[in-house]
Amino acid sequence: MLKEIETWAAEEFRSTNGQVEYLLQQALLARKKSAKKKKE
């Protein structure tokens, strides 16, 4: 999994840590959107 993240990060001109942070941020945003839809 780490190798895949490293490759993906390089493709998007990010560090590995930067890519992990980006992915976590996207997951949190998706979770918030999902929670909003459930409340409606």
MOKA-V118283 format. One record per residue. N is the residue number from 1. RES is the residue in one small letter. PSI is psi in radians with two decimals (* if undefined). Layout:
n:N res:RES psi:PSI
n:N res:RES psi:PSI
//
This chain:
n:1 res:m psi:-0.69
n:2 res:l psi:-0.74
n:3 res:k psi:-0.71
n:4 res:e psi:-0.74
n:5 res:i psi:-0.70
n:6 res:e psi:-0.75
n:7 res:t psi:-0.81
n:8 res:w psi:-0.76
n:9 res:a psi:-0.78
n:10 res:a psi:-0.68
n:11 res:e psi:-0.54
n:12 res:e psi:0.23
n:13 res:f psi:0.76
n:14 res:r psi:2.78
n:15 res:s psi:2.90
n:16 res:t psi:-0.79
n:17 res:n psi:-0.71
n:18 res:g psi:-0.67
n:19 res:q psi:-0.74
n:20 res:v psi:-0.77
n:21 res:e psi:-0.75
n:22 res:y psi:-0.80
n:23 res:l psi:-0.70
n:24 res:l psi:-0.72
n:25 res:q psi:-0.77
n:26 res:q psi:-0.69
n:27 res:a psi:-0.72
n:28 res:l psi:-0.72
n:29 res:l psi:-0.74
n:30 res:a psi:-0.67
n:31 res:r psi:-0.74
n:32 res:k psi:-0.76
n:33 res:k psi:-0.72
n:34 res:s psi:-0.72
n:35 res:a psi:-0.67
n:36 res:k psi:-0.77
n:37 res:k psi:-0.62
n:38 res:k psi:-0.59
n:39 res:k psi:-0.52
n:40 res:e psi:*
//
